[in-house]
Amino acid sequence: MRVDIDPSGDLSSGRLADGMTALSELAGEAGVGVVDNNLAAMPIGRRQVELLIAGSDHDEVKATGMRLCAKAFGTIPAAGVVTYLSRGTDDDAYGVLERFGLRGDIRREQGNEGFDVVYVRLSRADLEHIPESRIHTALEASLNCEVHIEPA
């Protein structure tokens, strides 16, 4: 997740560095990763920290990032983009389905060339609401393997 920690542009370079140190400590205690950025070199309006927060609940991830940044920098941060990283597991596939509001069954098999092939069974009603191509693309990107969607 990205968080703009200095929307008003009031923090000095020293305060930004101190805030990053504090954020690293707080994040470490919370099991959150922080991408090392030189915030002082970024223009006002782009002073964003990047946090790696495990979780599938969008609101919870966002709240965690905002809380950590507010405490570390003493500002009222602005939430940025929340993106999802994937390790290619079945849990990641279920997470993709969840973000679409879908439920399905996932079966993983080894393909002829030794690579995984994932079969996702979704109800026909679900496939009428969301284009299959969108689901397929999101699953392939998340899993980095061949995906087949099967109507149930």
N, C-alpha and C positions, 0 to 999 in steps of 0.2 A: 504494500500500500504506500502511496505517496501522501505526504502531509506538508502543506505550506506552513512553516513554523513562524514566519515573519511577514504576514500579509501587509502590514503597514510599512515595513522597511525600516523600523526604528532600531533594530539591534545592531550593535557595533560588531566588528570582526572578533574582538575579544569575547564578547558575550555569546556570539555564535559558536566559537570554539569551546567555551565553557559548557554551553548547552549540549553540544555534541558529546562531550565527555560524560556529562550527567545522563544523557539519553542512552549512551552505550552501557553505563552501569545499570540503570533502571531496566533497560531492555534485557540485559543478561539475566537479571533476577527473574524476569517474567518469561524467559525462554523465547525471546524475540530477537531476531537478527537485525542488524543495522548495516546498511551499505555505507561505506566510508566516503563522504562527499566533502568537498571544500565549499561550505556554504557561503563564506565571505567572498568567494570568487564569482558567485552566481548573482545575476542582476535581481533587483527587488522585483517581487512577483514570481520569481522562479526559485526561491530559496526553499527547496523541498527536500525533506529527508525521505529515504526509501527504507521501509521496514519490511521484514520477512516474518509474517505472523501465520502460524499454522492454524487452520480452522476453515470450516465451510460455511459458517453463519456470517454473512456479509455484515450485518449490523454489529455483531460482536467484534469482528475483526476491526471494523471502523472505530468503534468505541475504544478498543484497546489502544490503537494507534494514537487517537486524539488525546486520550488520558495521559499516555506516556510523554507525548510531545509537550502538552500543556505544563506538566510538572517539570520537565527538564528545561524548558526555555522560558517559563513564566509568561507565556503569551496566550492569546486565544487563537489557536491554529485553525487553519481551514483544511478540511478534508480534500484530498485529491483523488486520484484514480485508484481503485482497488482492482488488481489483476490477480490471476491465479496461476501458480506454478504447479507443474505436475511431475510426478515421478513415474507415471505410466502404469500405476496400479489399478486394480479393480475399484478401489475406493475412489480414485480420481474419476473413473468413468461414472460411478454412482453420483459423484459430486457434480459432474457436467449435467447429468440427467436432472438432478435436483434443481440446478439453476434454471433449467427450462420448465420446471414444475412437472417433471415426468417421473414415472417409476417404471422400472423394467428389470429384466433378468439378464445377467451377463455371464457368458460362457467363454472361456479362453482355451484355445487349442494351439498346438504347435503346427505351423504350416509346413508345406513340402520343402521349403528352403531353410527350415530351422527357425524362422521368425514367428512370433506370436500372431495369431489371428483372433480377433475378438468378435463374438456374435452377441448382438444386443436385441433382445426380444421386447418389443413395445406394442401396446394395444393399438388397434386400428384407429380408435377414437383419438388417441394422443397424436397419431401421425396426421390426422385431419386438421389439427390445430396449429401444428408447427411443421414447416417444410422439412421433409426428411433430409434434404441436402444440408440444411443448417445444423441439424443434430449430427449428421455424419461427419461434417467438417470439424465441428467442435470436438467430437470424440477422437478423430484421427490426430488432431493437433495435441490433444491431451495425452493420448496413449502412445503416440509415435509408432503405430502399427496399423495393419490392415483391419478395417472394421466392416462388418456386415450387419445391416439392420434387418430384422425379421419381424414382420407383422404377426401379432398374436391373434 
